Amino acid sequence: MIDTCFEPYAFANNAIIASPANYPPAKWPPRNYFPPDAAAVHFTHYNKAKGGDYRLLPSSPFKHAGTDGKDLGADIDLIEAATQGAD
């Protein structure tokens, strides 16, 4: 699907949590990660996707795993700094 919709594209060093059976890792572009569940990511506080803290713990296998050497996922500290005081 990605090949059909986007050309060229880069899709690497992403964590696809709990990839569904009908779209297994083999169907994704190479050089991505497929943790079986959120616990395998080692978020600071997942809270079942209801709030929580999505920074990665030092023990996370995805620490510094981005193509830029940063943690996978959003830069939460940067987002919080950019939106501080916004209502």
PyMOL commands that place a pseudoatom at each C-alpha (Angstrom):
pseudoatom trace, name=CA, resn=MET, resi=1, chain=A, elem=C, hetatm=0, pos=[0.000, 0.000, 0.000]
pseudoatom trace, name=CA, resn=ILE, resi=2, chain=A, elem=C, hetatm=0, pos=[2.718, 2.476, 0.915]
pseudoatom trace, name=CA, resn=ASP, resi=3, chain=A, elem=C, hetatm=0, pos=[4.568, 1.741, -2.337]
pseudoatom trace, name=CA, resn=THR, resi=4, chain=A, elem=C, hetatm=0, pos=[1.367, 2.404, -4.291]
pseudoatom trace, name=CA, resn=CYS, resi=5, chain=A, elem=C, hetatm=0, pos=[0.501, 5.696, -2.598]
pseudoatom trace, name=CA, resn=PHE, resi=6, chain=A, elem=C, hetatm=0, pos=[3.907, 7.268, -2.105]
pseudoatom trace, name=CA, resn=GLU, resi=7, chain=A, elem=C, hetatm=0, pos=[6.905, 7.313, -4.392]
pseudoatom trace, name=CA, resn=PRO, resi=8, chain=A, elem=C, hetatm=0, pos=[9.558, 7.928, -3.299]
pseudoatom trace, name=CA, resn=TYR, resi=9, chain=A, elem=C, hetatm=0, pos=[9.189, 7.642, 0.464]
pseudoatom trace, name=CA, resn=ALA, resi=10, chain=A, elem=C, hetatm=0, pos=[11.203, 6.799, 3.543]
pseudoatom trace, name=CA, resn=PHE, resi=11, chain=A, elem=C, hetatm=0, pos=[9.625, 4.660, 6.249]
pseudoatom trace, name=CA, resn=ALA, resi=12, chain=A, elem=C, hetatm=0, pos=[12.273, 3.209, 8.534]
pseudoatom trace, name=CA, resn=ASN, resi=13, chain=A, elem=C, hetatm=0, pos=[13.069, 2.935, 12.228]
pseudoatom trace, name=CA, resn=ASN, resi=14, chain=A, elem=C, hetatm=0, pos=[9.427, 3.031, 13.324]
pseudoatom trace, name=CA, resn=ALA, resi=15, chain=A, elem=C, hetatm=0, pos=[7.868, 0.901, 16.051]
pseudoatom trace, name=CA, resn=ILE, resi=16, chain=A, elem=C, hetatm=0, pos=[4.622, -0.674, 14.892]
pseudoatom trace, name=CA, resn=ILE, resi=17, chain=A, elem=C, hetatm=0, pos=[3.052, -1.889, 18.126]
pseudoatom trace, name=CA, resn=ALA, resi=18, chain=A, elem=C, hetatm=0, pos=[1.008, -5.104, 17.898]
pseudoatom trace, name=CA, resn=SER, resi=19, chain=A, elem=C, hetatm=0, pos=[0.957, -5.343, 14.114]
pseudoatom trace, name=CA, resn=PRO, resi=20, chain=A, elem=C, hetatm=0, pos=[-2.335, -7.052, 13.217]
pseudoatom trace, name=CA, resn=ALA, resi=21, chain=A, elem=C, hetatm=0, pos=[-2.288, -10.610, 11.903]
pseudoatom trace, name=CA, resn=ASN, resi=22, chain=A, elem=C, hetatm=0, pos=[-3.641, -9.503, 8.512]
pseudoatom trace, name=CA, resn=TYR, resi=23, chain=A, elem=C, hetatm=0, pos=[-0.763, -7.018, 8.183]
pseudoatom trace, name=CA, resn=PRO, resi=24, chain=A, elem=C, hetatm=0, pos=[2.284, -8.798, 9.623]
pseudoatom trace, name=CA, resn=PRO, resi=25, chain=A, elem=C, hetatm=0, pos=[5.820, -7.367, 9.707]
pseudoatom trace, name=CA, resn=ALA, resi=26, chain=A, elem=C, hetatm=0, pos=[6.629, -8.935, 6.333]
pseudoatom trace, name=CA, resn=LYS, resi=27, chain=A, elem=C, hetatm=0, pos=[4.110, -6.592, 4.676]
pseudoatom trace, name=CA, resn=TRP, resi=28, chain=A, elem=C, hetatm=0, pos=[5.766, -3.453, 6.100]
pseudoatom trace, name=CA, resn=PRO, resi=29, chain=A, elem=C, hetatm=0, pos=[8.816, -1.758, 4.621]
pseudoatom trace, name=CA, resn=PRO, resi=30, chain=A, elem=C, hetatm=0, pos=[12.107, -3.171, 5.973]
pseudoatom trace, name=CA, resn=ARG, resi=31, chain=A, elem=C, hetatm=0, pos=[14.112, -1.680, 8.853]
pseudoatom trace, name=CA, resn=ASN, resi=32, chain=A, elem=C, hetatm=0, pos=[11.195, -1.181, 11.248]
pseudoatom trace, name=CA, resn=TYR, resi=33, chain=A, elem=C, hetatm=0, pos=[10.452, -2.637, 14.678]
pseudoatom trace, name=CA, resn=PHE, resi=34, chain=A, elem=C, hetatm=0, pos=[7.458, -4.729, 15.725]
pseudoatom trace, name=CA, resn=PRO, resi=35, chain=A, elem=C, hetatm=0, pos=[7.045, -4.894, 19.500]
pseudoatom trace, name=CA, resn=PRO, resi=36, chain=A, elem=C, hetatm=0, pos=[4.223, -7.294, 20.405]
pseudoatom trace, name=CA, resn=ASP, resi=37, chain=A, elem=C, hetatm=0, pos=[2.544, -4.836, 22.796]
pseudoatom trace, name=CA, resn=ALA, resi=38, chain=A, elem=C, hetatm=0, pos=[2.995, -1.459, 24.507]
pseudoatom trace, name=CA, resn=ALA, resi=39, chain=A, elem=C, hetatm=0, pos=[4.742, -3.049, 27.490]
pseudoatom trace, name=CA, resn=ALA, resi=40, chain=A, elem=C, hetatm=0, pos=[7.598, -4.132, 25.197]
pseudoatom trace, name=CA, resn=VAL, resi=41, chain=A, elem=C, hetatm=0, pos=[8.239, -0.481, 24.275]
pseudoatom trace, name=CA, resn=HIS, resi=42, chain=A, elem=C, hetatm=0, pos=[9.015, 0.535, 27.890]
pseudoatom trace, name=CA, resn=PHE, resi=43, chain=A, elem=C, hetatm=0, pos=[7.092, 3.795, 28.032]
pseudoatom trace, name=CA, resn=THR, resi=44, chain=A, elem=C, hetatm=0, pos=[7.527, 5.783, 31.236]
pseudoatom trace, name=CA, resn=HIS, resi=45, chain=A, elem=C, hetatm=0, pos=[3.784, 5.391, 31.994]
pseudoatom trace, name=CA, resn=TYR, resi=46, chain=A, elem=C, hetatm=0, pos=[1.563, 3.960, 29.268]
pseudoatom trace, name=CA, resn=ASN, resi=47, chain=A, elem=C, hetatm=0, pos=[-1.757, 4.020, 31.183]
pseudoatom trace, name=CA, resn=LYS, resi=48, chain=A, elem=C, hetatm=0, pos=[-3.540, 2.035, 28.449]
pseudoatom trace, name=CA, resn=ALA, resi=49, chain=A, elem=C, hetatm=0, pos=[-3.460, 5.009, 26.038]
pseudoatom trace, name=CA, resn=LYS, resi=50, chain=A, elem=C, hetatm=0, pos=[-5.465, 7.194, 28.421]
pseudoatom trace, name=CA, resn=GLY, resi=51, chain=A, elem=C, hetatm=0, pos=[-3.110, 10.035, 29.206]
pseudoatom trace, name=CA, resn=GLY, resi=52, chain=A, elem=C, hetatm=0, pos=[0.181, 8.748, 30.508]
pseudoatom trace, name=CA, resn=ASP, resi=53, chain=A, elem=C, hetatm=0, pos=[3.779, 9.607, 29.759]
pseudoatom trace, name=CA, resn=TYR, resi=54, chain=A, elem=C, hetatm=0, pos=[5.079, 8.310, 26.450]
pseudoatom trace, name=CA, resn=ARG, resi=55, chain=A, elem=C, hetatm=0, pos=[8.729, 9.134, 27.000]
pseudoatom trace, name=CA, resn=LEU, resi=56, chain=A, elem=C, hetatm=0, pos=[10.907, 6.046, 26.756]
pseudoatom trace, name=CA, resn=LEU, resi=57, chain=A, elem=C, hetatm=0, pos=[12.523, 4.523, 29.819]
pseudoatom trace, name=CA, resn=PRO, resi=58, chain=A, elem=C, hetatm=0, pos=[16.312, 4.080, 29.719]
pseudoatom trace, name=CA, resn=SER, resi=59, chain=A, elem=C, hetatm=0, pos=[15.636, 0.334, 29.396]
pseudoatom trace, name=CA, resn=SER, resi=60, chain=A, elem=C, hetatm=0, pos=[13.629, 0.753, 26.179]
pseudoatom trace, name=CA, resn=PRO, resi=61, chain=A, elem=C, hetatm=0, pos=[15.047, -1.055, 23.157]
pseudoatom trace, name=CA, resn=PHE, resi=62, chain=A, elem=C, hetatm=0, pos=[13.914, 1.988, 21.150]
pseudoatom trace, name=CA, resn=LYS, resi=63, chain=A, elem=C, hetatm=0, pos=[16.063, 4.537, 23.006]
pseudoatom trace, name=CA, resn=HIS, resi=64, chain=A, elem=C, hetatm=0, pos=[18.201, 6.330, 20.399]
pseudoatom trace, name=CA, resn=ALA, resi=65, chain=A, elem=C, hetatm=0, pos=[16.847, 3.989, 17.684]
pseudoatom trace, name=CA, resn=GLY, resi=66, chain=A, elem=C, hetatm=0, pos=[15.568, 6.680, 15.304]
pseudoatom trace, name=CA, resn=THR, resi=67, chain=A, elem=C, hetatm=0, pos=[17.284, 7.393, 12.005]
pseudoatom trace, name=CA, resn=ASP, resi=68, chain=A, elem=C, hetatm=0, pos=[18.503, 10.620, 13.643]
pseudoatom trace, name=CA, resn=GLY, resi=69, chain=A, elem=C, hetatm=0, pos=[19.805, 8.826, 16.741]
pseudoatom trace, name=CA, resn=LYS, resi=70, chain=A, elem=C, hetatm=0, pos=[16.957, 10.171, 18.872]
pseudoatom trace, name=CA, resn=ASP, resi=71, chain=A, elem=C, hetatm=0, pos=[14.314, 8.102, 20.632]
pseudoatom trace, name=CA, resn=LEU, resi=72, chain=A, elem=C, hetatm=0, pos=[11.529, 6.685, 18.481]
pseudoatom trace, name=CA, resn=GLY, resi=73, chain=A, elem=C, hetatm=0, pos=[8.253, 8.571, 18.691]
pseudoatom trace, name=CA, resn=ALA, resi=74, chain=A, elem=C, hetatm=0, pos=[7.429, 12.159, 19.409]
pseudoatom trace, name=CA, resn=ASP, resi=75, chain=A, elem=C, hetatm=0, pos=[9.853, 14.423, 21.244]
pseudoatom trace, name=CA, resn=ILE, resi=76, chain=A, elem=C, hetatm=0, pos=[7.543, 14.975, 24.227]
pseudoatom trace, name=CA, resn=ASP, resi=77, chain=A, elem=C, hetatm=0, pos=[9.846, 17.513, 25.902]
pseudoatom trace, name=CA, resn=LEU, resi=78, chain=A, elem=C, hetatm=0, pos=[9.930, 19.622, 22.727]
pseudoatom trace, name=CA, resn=ILE, resi=79, chain=A, elem=C, hetatm=0, pos=[6.151, 19.433, 22.302]
pseudoatom trace, name=CA, resn=GLU, resi=80, chain=A, elem=C, hetatm=0, pos=[5.540, 20.444, 25.912]
pseudoatom trace, name=CA, resn=ALA, resi=81, chain=A, elem=C, hetatm=0, pos=[7.959, 23.377, 25.615]
pseudoatom trace, name=CA, resn=ALA, resi=82, chain=A, elem=C, hetatm=0, pos=[6.351, 24.547, 22.360]
pseudoatom trace, name=CA, resn=THR, resi=83, chain=A, elem=C, hetatm=0, pos=[2.826, 24.373, 23.754]
pseudoatom trace, name=CA, resn=GLN, resi=84, chain=A, elem=C, hetatm=0, pos=[3.487, 25.692, 27.255]
pseudoatom trace, name=CA, resn=GLY, resi=85, chain=A, elem=C, hetatm=0, pos=[0.847, 28.259, 28.148]
pseudoatom trace, name=CA, resn=ALA, resi=86, chain=A, elem=C, hetatm=0, pos=[-1.414, 27.342, 25.219]
pseudoatom trace, name=CA, resn=ASP, resi=87, chain=A, elem=C, hetatm=0, pos=[-5.037, 26.798, 26.090]
for i in range(1, 87): cmd.bond("trace and resi %d" % i, "trace and resi %d" % (i + 1))
show_as sticks, trace
zoom trace
